[in-house]
Amino acid sequence: MPNDQLKEAIEVTNSELVIPPHTNHIGTIFGGRVLELMDMTGAMAAMRFAGEDVVTASMDAVDFKKPIQLGDMIELKAKVIHTARTSMVVKVDLFRLAHADSQKDFSCRGYLVFVAITCDGNPKEVPTLKLVTDDDNKFWAIGERIKQRAKERRIRDADD
């Protein structure tokens, strides 16, 4: 799809039960497992938006707000919030659903940058995100800042 084609993002949802191999010695989920699930769910949202395979280019800071315990269910929601020529910023929210009371608590949010690729692994253009709501505009601005920080890191790291 050419970059000048407008397309609305859809939200992708993923869920999982927290089982013993995914928890540490105090019974909470490993942070690395959370990041893996966020990466997978974010990739699905990016692939559905772009209609192409994607690779993860970067992940912004993730701050954990609520612990997730063994036996909890987790729900992840991912949506493309920003597009450039070949890349997309995806917002991924993670919620904890306690098995005891079915209460849904926000646990963390991450922003990931994905690049669409061809079957040869070369970058491929993605559609331009169509902004529909005020939230779309708010998150587009956040995506702009995330892309800028990623660019600054690449420049800084190239100088090291």
LOVO-770595 format. One record per atom (N, C-alpha, C, O): residue number from 1; residue in one letter; atom name; y, z, x. Coordinates in steps of 0.1 Angstrom, whole numbers, always signed. Layout:
<NUM A CA <Y Z X>>
...
***
This chain:
<1 M N <-12 +0 +8>>
<1 M CA <+0 +0 +0>>
<1 M C <+12 +0 +9>>
<1 M O <+13 +7 +19>>
<2 P N <+22 -8 +5>>
<2 P CA <+34 -8 +13>>
<2 P C <+42 +5 +11>>
<2 P O <+41 +11 +1>>
<3 N N <+50 +8 +21>>
<3 N CA <+58 +21 +21>>
<3 N C <+69 +20 +10>>
<3 N O <+74 +31 +6>>
<4 D N <+73 +8 +5>>
<4 D CA <+84 +8 -5>>
<4 D C <+78 +10 -19>>
<4 D O <+86 +10 -29>>
<5 Q N <+66 +12 -21>>
<5 Q CA <+60 +15 -34>>
<5 Q C <+61 +30 -37>>
<5 Q O <+57 +38 -29>>
<6 L N <+67 +33 -49>>
<6 L CA <+69 +47 -53>>
<6 L C <+56 +52 -60>>
<6 L O <+50 +45 -67>>
<7 K N <+52 +64 -56>>
<7 K CA <+40 +70 -63>>
<7 K C <+42 +85 -65>>
<7 K O <+47 +92 -56>>
<8 E N <+38 +90 -76>>
<8 E CA <+39 +104 -79>>
<8 E C <+27 +111 -72>>
<8 E O <+16 +106 -72>>
<9 A N <+29 +123 -67>>
<9 A CA <+18 +131 -62>>
<9 A C <+10 +138 -73>>
<9 A O <+16 +141 -83>>
<10 I N <-2 +140 -71>>
<10 I CA <-10 +148 -80>>
<10 I C <-15 +160 -72>>
<10 I O <-16 +160 -60>>
<11 E N <-18 +171 -80>>
<11 E CA <-22 +183 -74>>
<11 E C <-37 +183 -73>>
<11 E O <-44 +180 -83>>
<12 V N <-43 +187 -62>>
<12 V CA <-57 +188 -60>>
<12 V C <-61 +202 -59>>
<12 V O <-54 +210 -53>>
<13 T N <-71 +206 -66>>
<13 T CA <-76 +220 -67>>
<13 T C <-90 +221 -61>>
<13 T O <-98 +213 -63>>
<14 N N <-92 +232 -53>>
<14 N CA <-105 +234 -47>>
<14 N C <-107 +249 -48>>
<14 N O <-98 +257 -48>>
<15 S N <-120 +253 -50>>
<15 S CA <-123 +268 -51>>
<15 S C <-135 +271 -43>>
<15 S O <-144 +262 -40>>
<16 E N <-136 +284 -40>>
<16 E CA <-148 +288 -32>>
<16 E C <-150 +303 -34>>
<16 E O <-140 +311 -36>>
<17 L N <-162 +307 -33>>
<17 L CA <-166 +321 -34>>
<17 L C <-167 +326 -19>>
<17 L O <-173 +320 -11>>
<18 V N <-161 +338 -17>>
<18 V CA <-161 +344 -3>>
<18 V C <-175 +351 -1>>
<18 V O <-178 +361 -8>>
<19 I N <-183 +346 +8>>
<19 I CA <-196 +351 +11>>
<19 I C <-196 +357 +25>>
<19 I O <-187 +355 +33>>
<20 P N <-207 +365 +28>>
<20 P CA <-207 +373 +41>>
<20 P C <-205 +364 +53>>
<20 P O <-197 +369 +62>>
<21 P N <-210 +352 +55>>
<21 P CA <-207 +345 +68>>
<21 P C <-192 +342 +70>>
<21 P O <-188 +338 +81>>
<22 H N <-184 +343 +59>>
<22 H CA <-170 +339 +60>>
<22 H C <-161 +351 +62>>
<22 H O <-149 +350 +62>>
<23 T N <-167 +363 +64>>
<23 T CA <-159 +375 +65>>
<23 T C <-161 +382 +78>>
<23 T O <-171 +380 +85>>
<24 N N <-151 +390 +82>>
<24 N CA <-151 +398 +94>>
<24 N C <-159 +411 +92>>
<24 N O <-164 +413 +81>>
<25 H N <-158 +420 +102>>
<25 H CA <-165 +433 +101>>
<25 H C <-159 +442 +91>>
<25 H O <-166 +452 +88>>
<26 I N <-147 +440 +86>>
<26 I CA <-142 +449 +76>>
<26 I C <-142 +442 +62>>
<26 I O <-136 +448 +52>>
<27 G N <-149 +431 +61>>
<27 G CA <-152 +425 +48>>
<27 G C <-141 +416 +42>>
<27 G O <-140 +413 +30>>
<28 T N <-131 +412 +51>>
<28 T CA <-121 +403 +46>>
<28 T C <-124 +389 +53>>
<28 T O <-130 +388 +63>>
<29 I N <-119 +378 +46>>
<29 I CA <-122 +365 +50>>
<29 I C <-115 +362 +64>>
<29 I O <-104 +367 +66>>
<30 F N <-122 +355 +72>>
<30 F CA <-116 +351 +85>>
<30 F C <-104 +342 +83>>
<30 F O <-104 +333 +74>>
<31 G N <-93 +344 +90>>
<31 G CA <-81 +336 +89>>
<31 G C <-85 +321 +92>>
<31 G O <-79 +312 +86>>
<32 G N <-93 +319 +102>>
<32 G CA <-97 +306 +105>>
<32 G C <-104 +298 +94>>
<32 G O <-103 +286 +92>>
<33 R N <-112 +306 +86>>
<33 R CA <-119 +300 +75>>
<33 R C <-108 +296 +64>>
<33 R O <-109 +285 +58>>
<34 V N <-98 +304 +62>>
<34 V CA <-87 +301 +53>>
<34 V C <-80 +288 +57>>
<34 V O <-78 +279 +49>>
<35 L N <-77 +287 +70>>
<35 L CA <-71 +275 +76>>
<35 L C <-79 +263 +74>>
<35 L O <-74 +252 +71>>
<36 E N <-92 +264 +76>>
<36 E CA <-102 +253 +74>>
<36 E C <-101 +248 +60>>
<36 E O <-100 +236 +57>>
<37 L N <-102 +257 +50>>
<37 L CA <-101 +253 +36>>
<37 L C <-88 +247 +32>>
<37 L O <-88 +238 +24>>
<38 M N <-77 +252 +38>>
<38 M CA <-64 +247 +35>>
<38 M C <-63 +232 +41>>
<38 M O <-58 +223 +35>>
<39 D N <-69 +230 +53>>
<39 D CA <-69 +217 +59>>
<39 D C <-77 +207 +51>>
<39 D O <-73 +196 +48>>
<40 M N <-89 +212 +46>>
<40 M CA <-97 +203 +38>>
<40 M C <-91 +199 +24>>
<40 M O <-91 +188 +20>>
<41 T N <-85 +209 +18>>
<41 T CA <-79 +207 +5>>
<41 T C <-66 +198 +7>>
<41 T O <-64 +189 -1>>
<42 G N <-58 +201 +17>>
<42 G CA <-47 +193 +20>>
<42 G C <-50 +179 +23>>
<42 G O <-43 +169 +19>>
<43 A N <-61 +177 +30>>
<43 A CA <-66 +163 +34>>
<43 A C <-69 +155 +21>>
<43 A O <-67 +144 +20>>
<44 M N <-76 +162 +12>>
<44 M CA <-80 +156 -1>>
<44 M C <-67 +151 -9>>
<44 M O <-67 +140 -14>>
<45 A N <-57 +160 -9>>
<45 A CA <-45 +156 -16>>
<45 A C <-38 +144 -9>>
<45 A O <-34 +135 -16>>
<46 A N <-38 +144 +4>>
<46 A CA <-32 +133 +12>>
<46 A C <-40 +120 +10>>
<46 A O <-34 +109 +8>>
<47 M N <-53 +121 +10>>
<47 M CA <-61 +109 +9>>
<47 M C <-60 +103 -5>>
<47 M O <-59 +91 -7>>
<48 R N <-59 +112 -15>>
<48 R CA <-58 +107 -29>>
<48 R C <-44 +100 -31>>
<48 R O <-43 +90 -38>>
<49 F N <-34 +106 -24>>
<49 F CA <-20 +100 -25>>
<49 F C <-20 +86 -18>>
<49 F O <-15 +76 -24>>
<50 A N <-25 +86 -6>>
<50 A CA <-23 +74 +3>>
<50 A C <-34 +64 +0>>
<50 A O <-32 +52 +2>>
<51 G N <-45 +68 -6>>
<51 G CA <-56 +58 -8>>
<51 G C <-62 +54 +5>>
<51 G O <-68 +43 +6>>
<52 E N <-61 +62 +15>>
<52 E CA <-66 +60 +29>>
<52 E C <-72 +72 +35>>
<52 E O <-69 +83 +30>>
<53 D N <-79 +70 +46>>
<53 D CA <-83 +82 +54>>
<53 D C <-71 +88 +60>>
<53 D O <-61 +81 +63>>
<54 V N <-72 +101 +63>>
<54 V CA <-61 +108 +70>>
<54 V C <-66 +116 +81>>
<54 V O <-78 +120 +81>>
<55 V N <-57 +119 +90>>
<55 V CA <-60 +129 +101>>
<55 V C <-49 +140 +100>>
<55 V O <-38 +137 +97>>
<56 T N <-52 +152 +104>>
<56 T CA <-43 +163 +105>>
<56 T C <-34 +161 +118>>
<56 T O <-40 +160 +129>>
<57 A N <-21 +161 +116>>
<57 A CA <-12 +160 +127>>
<57 A C <-7 +174 +131>>
<57 A O <-5 +176 +143>>
<58 S N <-4 +182 +122>>
<58 S CA <+1 +195 +125>>
<58 S C <+0 +204 +113>>
<58 S O <-2 +200 +101>>
<59 M N <+2 +217 +116>>
<59 M CA <+2 +228 +105>>
<59 M C <+13 +237 +108>>
<59 M O <+15 +242 +119>>
<60 D N <+21 +240 +98>>
<60 D CA <+32 +249 +99>>
<60 D C <+27 +263 +99>>
<60 D O <+15 +265 +96>>
<61 A N <+35 +273 +102>>
<61 A CA <+30 +287 +101>>
<61 A C <+25 +291 +88>>
<61 A O <+29 +286 +77>>
<62 V N <+14 +299 +88>>
<62 V CA <+8 +304 +76>>
<62 V C <+9 +320 +77>>
<62 V O <+3 +325 +86>>
<63 D N <+15 +326 +67>>
<63 D CA <+16 +340 +67>>
<63 D C <+8 +345 +55>>
<63 D O <+10 +342 +44>>
<64 F N <-2 +354 +58>>
<64 F CA <-11 +360 +48>>
<64 F C <-4 +371 +41>>
<64 F O <+0 +381 +48>>
<65 K N <-4 +371 +28>>
<65 K CA <+3 +381 +20>>
<65 K C <-7 +391 +14>>
<65 K O <-3 +403 +13>>
<66 K N <-18 +386 +9>>
<66 K CA <-28 +395 +3>>
<66 K C <-42 +393 +10>>
<66 K O <-46 +382 +12>>
<67 P N <-49 +404 +12>>
<67 P CA <-62 +403 +18>>
<67 P C <-72 +397 +8>>
<67 P O <-71 +399 -4>>
<68 I N <-81 +389 +13>>
<68 I CA <-92 +383 +4>>
<68 I C <-105 +390 +9>>
<68 I O <-109 +389 +20>>
<69 Q N <-112 +396 -1>>
<69 Q CA <-124 +404 +2>>
<69 Q C <-136 +396 -1>>
<69 Q O <-137 +386 -8>>
<70 L N <-147 +401 +5>>
<70 L CA <-160 +396 +2>>
<70 L C <-163 +397 -13>>
<70 L O <-160 +407 -19>>
<71 G N <-168 +386 -19>>
<71 G CA <-170 +385 -33>>
<71 G C <-159 +380 -41>>
<71 G O <-161 +377 -53>>
<72 D N <-147 +379 -35>>
<72 D CA <-135 +373 -42>>
<72 D C <-138 +358 -43>>
<72 D O <-145 +352 -36>>
<73 M N <-131 +352 -53>>
<73 M CA <-131 +338 -54>>
<73 M C <-117 +334 -49>>
<73 M O <-107 +341 -51>>
<74 I N <-116 +322 -43>>
<74 I CA <-103 +317 -38>>
<74 I C <-101 +304 -45>>
<74 I O <-110 +296 -47>>
<75 E N <-88 +301 -48>>
<75 E CA <-84 +288 -54>>
<75 E C <-73 +283 -45>>
<75 E O <-63 +289 -42>>
<76 L N <-75 +270 -41>>
<76 L CA <-65 +263 -33>>
<76 L C <-59 +252 -42>>
<76 L O <-66 +245 -48>>
<77 K N <-46 +250 -41>>
<77 K CA <-39 +239 -48>>
<77 K C <-30 +232 -37>>
<77 K O <-22 +238 -30>>
<78 A N <-32 +219 -36>>
<78 A CA <-25 +211 -26>>
<78 A C <-18 +199 -33>>
<78 A O <-23 +193 -42>>
<79 K N <-6 +196 -27>>
<79 K CA <+2 +185 -33>>
<79 K C <+10 +179 -22>>
<79 K O <+17 +187 -14>>
<80 V N <+11 +166 -21>>
<80 V CA <+20 +159 -12>>
<80 V C <+35 +162 -17>>
<80 V O <+38 +161 -28>>
<81 I N <+43 +167 -7>>
<81 I CA <+57 +170 -11>>
<81 I C <+67 +162 -3>>
<81 I O <+79 +162 -7>>
<82 H N <+63 +154 +7>>
<82 H CA <+72 +146 +15>>
<82 H C <+64 +135 +21>>
<82 H O <+52 +136 +25>>
<83 T N <+70 +123 +22>>
<83 T CA <+64 +112 +29>>
<83 T C <+74 +106 +39>>
<83 T O <+86 +106 +37>>
<84 A N <+68 +100 +49>>
<84 A CA <+75 +92 +59>>
<84 A C <+68 +78 +59>>
<84 A O <+61 +75 +50>>
<85 R N <+69 +71 +70>>
<85 R CA <+63 +58 +70>>
<85 R C <+48 +58 +70>>
<85 R O <+42 +52 +62>>
<86 T N <+42 +67 +78>>
<86 T CA <+27 +68 +79>>
<86 T C <+22 +82 +77>>
<86 T O <+10 +85 +77>>
<87 S N <+32 +91 +75>>
<87 S CA <+28 +105 +74>>
<87 S C <+32 +112 +60>>
<87 S O <+41 +107 +53>>
<88 M N <+25 +123 +57>>
<88 M CA <+28 +130 +45>>
<88 M C <+28 +145 +49>>
<88 M O <+20 +150 +57>>
<89 V N <+37 +153 +42>>
<89 V CA <+36 +167 +43>>
<89 V C <+30 +172 +30>>
<89 V O <+34 +168 +19>>
<90 V N <+20 +181 +32>>
<90 V CA <+13 +186 +20>>
<90 V C <+14 +201 +19>>
<90 V O <+12 +208 +29>>
<91 K N <+18 +206 +8>>
<91 K CA <+19 +220 +5>>
<91 K C <+6 +225 +0>>
<91 K O <+1 +219 -10>>
<92 V N <+0 +236 +6>>
<92 V CA <-12 +241 +1>>
<92 V C <-10 +256 -2>>
<92 V O <-6 +264 +7>>
<93 D N <-12 +260 -14>>
<93 D CA <-12 +274 -19>>
<93 D C <-26 +279 -20>>
<93 D O <-34 +272 -26>>
<94 L N <-28 +291 -16>>
<94 L CA <-41 +298 -18>>
<94 L C <-39 +310 -26>>
<94 L O <-30 +319 -24>>
<95 F N <-48 +312 -36>>
<95 F CA <-48 +323 -45>>
<95 F C <-61 +331 -44>>
<95 F O <-72 +324 -43>>
<96 R N <-60 +344 -46>>
<96 R CA <-72 +352 -46>>
<96 R C <-75 +356 -60>>
<96 R O <-66 +360 -68>>
<97 L N <-87 +354 -64>>
<97 L CA <-92 +358 -78>>
<97 L C <-102 +369 -76>>
<97 L O <-114 +367 -72>>
<98 A N <-98 +381 -78>>
<98 A CA <-107 +393 -76>>
<98 A C <-118 +392 -87>>
<98 A O <-115 +390 -99>>
<99 H N <-130 +394 -82>>
<99 H CA <-141 +393 -92>>
<99 H C <-142 +405 -102>>
<99 H O <-147 +404 -112>>
<100 A N <-136 +416 -98>>
<100 A CA <-136 +428 -107>>
<100 A C <-127 +426 -119>>
<100 A O <-131 +430 -130>>
<101 D N <-115 +420 -118>>
<101 D CA <-106 +420 -129>>
<101 D C <-101 +406 -132>>
<101 D O <-92 +404 -141>>
<102 S N <-105 +396 -125>>
<102 S CA <-101 +382 -127>>
<102 S C <-86 +380 -125>>
<102 S O <-80 +370 -129>>
<103 Q N <-79 +390 -119>>
<103 Q CA <-65 +388 -116>>
<103 Q C <-63 +377 -105>>
<103 Q O <-70 +377 -95>>
<104 K N <-53 +369 -107>>
<104 K CA <-50 +358 -97>>
<104 K C <-38 +362 -89>>
<104 K O <-27 +364 -95>>
<105 D N <-39 +364 -76>>
<105 D CA <-28 +368 -67>>
<105 D C <-26 +357 -57>>
<105 D O <-35 +351 -51>>
<106 F N <-13 +354 -55>>
<106 F CA <-9 +345 -44>>
<106 F C <-12 +352 -31>>
<106 F O <-9 +363 -29>>
<107 S N <-19 +344 -22>>
<107 S CA <-23 +350 -9>>
<107 S C <-15 +343 +2>>
<107 S O <-10 +351 +11>>
<108 C N <-14 +330 +3>>
<108 C CA <-7 +324 +13>>
<108 C C <-3 +309 +10>>
<108 C O <-9 +304 +1>>
<109 R N <+6 +304 +18>>
<109 R CA <+10 +290 +16>>
<109 R C <+11 +284 +30>>
<109 R O <+15 +290 +40>>
<110 G N <+7 +271 +31>>
<110 G CA <+8 +264 +43>>
<110 G C <+13 +250 +41>>
<110 G O <+11 +245 +30>>
<111 Y N <+19 +245 +51>>
<111 Y CA <+24 +231 +50>>
<111 Y C <+17 +223 +62>>
<111 Y O <+18 +227 +73>>
<112 L N <+10 +213 +58>>
<112 L CA <+3 +205 +68>>
<112 L C <+8 +191 +68>>
<112 L O <+12 +185 +58>>
<113 V N <+9 +185 +80>>
<113 V CA <+13 +171 +81>>
<113 V C <+0 +162 +84>>
<113 V O <-7 +165 +93>>
<114 F N <-2 +152 +76>>
<114 F CA <-13 +143 +77>>
<114 F C <-8 +129 +80>>
<114 F O <+3 +125 +75>>
<115 V N <-15 +121 +88>>
<115 V CA <-12 +107 +90>>
<115 V C <-23 +99 +84>>
<115 V O <-35 +101 +87>>
<116 A N <-19 +89 +77>>
<116 A CA <-29 +79 +71>>
<116 A C <-33 +70 +82>>
<116 A O <-25 +66 +91>>
<117 I N <-46 +66 +82>>
<117 I CA <-51 +58 +93>>
<117 I C <-60 +47 +87>>
<117 I O <-66 +48 +76>>
<118 T N <-61 +36 +95>>
<118 T CA <-70 +25 +91>>
<118 T C <-84 +28 +96>>
<118 T O <-86 +39 +102>>
<119 C N <-94 +20 +93>>
<119 C CA <-108 +22 +98>>
<119 C C <-109 +22 +113>>
<119 C O <-118 +27 +119>>
<120 D N <-99 +16 +120>>
<120 D CA <-98 +15 +134>>
<120 D C <-91 +27 +140>>
<120 D O <-90 +29 +152>>
<121 G N <-86 +36 +132>>
<121 G CA <-79 +48 +136>>
<121 G C <-64 +46 +139>>
<121 G O <-58 +55 +145>>
<122 N N <-59 +35 +135>>
<122 N CA <-44 +32 +137>>
<122 N C <-36 +37 +125>>
<122 N O <-41 +37 +114>>
<123 P N <-24 +42 +127>>
<123 P CA <-16 +47 +116>>
<123 P C <-14 +36 +106>>
<123 P O <-12 +24 +109>>
<124 K N <-13 +40 +93>>
<124 K CA <-12 +30 +82>>
<124 K C <-1 +35 +73>>
<124 K O <+1 +47 +71>>
<125 E N <+8 +26 +68>>
<125 E CA <+19 +30 +59>>
<125 E C <+14 +36 +46>>
<125 E O <+3 +33 +41>>
<126 V N <+21 +46 +41>>
<126 V CA <+18 +53 +29>>
<126 V C <+29 +50 +18>>
<126 V O <+40 +46 +22>>
<127 P N <+26 +51 +5>>
<127 P CA <+36 +50 -5>>
<127 P C <+47 +60 -3>>
<127 P O <+45 +70 +3>>
<128 T N <+58 +57 -9>>
<128 T CA <+69 +67 -9>>
<128 T C <+68 +76 -20>>
<128 T O <+65 +72 -32>>
<129 L N <+69 +89 -18>>
<129 L CA <+68 +99 -29>>
<129 L C <+79 +97 -39>>
<129 L O <+90 +97 -36>>
<130 K N <+75 +97 -51>>
<130 K CA <+84 +96 -63>>
<130 K C <+87 +110 -67>>
<130 K O <+79 +118 -70>>
<131 L N <+100 +114 -66>>
<131 L CA <+105 +127 -69>>
<131 L C <+108 +127 -84>>
<131 L O <+117 +119 -89>>
<132 V N <+102 +137 -92>>
<132 V CA <+104 +137 -106>>
<132 V C <+111 +149 -111>>
<132 V O <+120 +149 -119>>
<133 T N <+108 +161 -105>>
<133 T CA <+113 +174 -110>>
<133 T C <+122 +180 -100>>
<133 T O <+123 +175 -88>>
<134 D N <+129 +190 -104>>
<134 D CA <+138 +198 -94>>
<134 D C <+129 +204 -83>>
<134 D O <+134 +204 -72>>
<135 D N <+117 +209 -87>>
<135 D CA <+108 +214 -76>>
<135 D C <+104 +203 -66>>
<135 D O <+104 +206 -54>>
<136 D N <+102 +191 -71>>
<136 D CA <+99 +180 -62>>
<136 D C <+111 +178 -52>>
<136 D O <+108 +177 -40>>
<137 N N <+123 +179 -56>>
<137 N CA <+134 +178 -47>>
<137 N C <+135 +190 -38>>
<137 N O <+138 +188 -26>>
<138 K N <+133 +201 -43>>
<138 K CA <+133 +213 -34>>
<138 K C <+122 +212 -23>>
<138 K O <+125 +215 -11>>
<139 F N <+110 +209 -27>>
<139 F CA <+100 +208 -17>>
<139 F C <+101 +196 -8>>
<139 F O <+97 +197 +4>>
<140 W N <+108 +185 -12>>
<140 W CA <+111 +174 -3>>
<140 W C <+119 +179 +8>>
<140 W O <+117 +175 +20>>
<141 A N <+129 +187 +5>>
<141 A CA <+138 +192 +15>>
<141 A C <+131 +201 +25>>
<141 A O <+133 +200 +37>>
<142 I N <+121 +209 +20>>
<142 I CA <+113 +217 +29>>
<142 I C <+105 +208 +38>>
<142 I O <+103 +210 +50>>
<143 G N <+99 +197 +32>>
<143 G CA <+91 +188 +40>>
<143 G C <+99 +181 +51>>
<143 G O <+94 +179 +62>>
<144 E N <+112 +178 +48>>
<144 E CA <+121 +172 +58>>
<144 E C <+122 +182 +70>>
<144 E O <+121 +178 +82>>
<145 R N <+124 +195 +67>>
<145 R CA <+125 +205 +78>>
<145 R C <+112 +206 +86>>
<145 R O <+113 +207 +98>>
<146 I N <+101 +205 +79>>
<146 I CA <+88 +207 +86>>
<146 I C <+86 +195 +95>>
<146 I O <+82 +196 +107>>
<147 K N <+89 +183 +90>>
<147 K CA <+88 +171 +99>>
<147 K C <+97 +172 +111>>
<147 K O <+93 +168 +122>>
<148 Q N <+109 +177 +109>>
<148 Q CA <+118 +178 +120>>
<148 Q C <+113 +188 +131>>
<148 Q O <+114 +185 +143>>
<149 R N <+108 +199 +126>>
<149 R CA <+102 +209 +136>>
<149 R C <+91 +203 +143>>
<149 R O <+89 +205 +155>>
<150 A N <+82 +196 +136>>
<150 A CA <+70 +189 +143>>
<150 A C <+75 +180 +154>>
<150 A O <+70 +179 +164>>
<151 K N <+85 +172 +150>>
<151 K CA <+91 +162 +160>>
<151 K C <+97 +169 +172>>
<151 K O <+95 +165 +183>>
<152 E N <+104 +180 +170>>
<152 E CA <+110 +188 +181>>
<152 E C <+99 +194 +190>>
<152 E O <+100 +194 +202>>
<153 R N <+88 +199 +184>>
<153 R CA <+76 +204 +192>>
<153 R C <+70 +193 +200>>
<153 R O <+67 +195 +212>>
<154 R N <+69 +181 +195>>
<154 R CA <+63 +169 +202>>
<154 R C <+72 +166 +214>>
<154 R O <+67 +164 +225>>
<155 I N <+85 +166 +212>>
<155 I CA <+95 +163 +223>>
<155 I C <+94 +174 +233>>
<155 I O <+93 +171 +245>>
<156 R N <+94 +187 +229>>
<156 R CA <+94 +198 +238>>
<156 R C <+81 +198 +246>>
<156 R O <+81 +200 +258>>
<157 D N <+69 +196 +239>>
<157 D CA <+56 +196 +246>>
<157 D C <+55 +184 +256>>
<157 D O <+48 +185 +266>>
<158 A N <+61 +173 +253>>
<158 A CA <+61 +162 +262>>
<158 A C <+68 +165 +275>>
<158 A O <+65 +159 +286>>
<159 D N <+78 +174 +274>>
<159 D CA <+86 +177 +286>>
<159 D C <+79 +188 +295>>
<159 D O <+83 +189 +306>>
<160 D N <+69 +195 +289>>
<160 D CA <+62 +205 +297>>
<160 D C <+52 +199 +307>>
<160 D O <+46 +207 +314>>
***
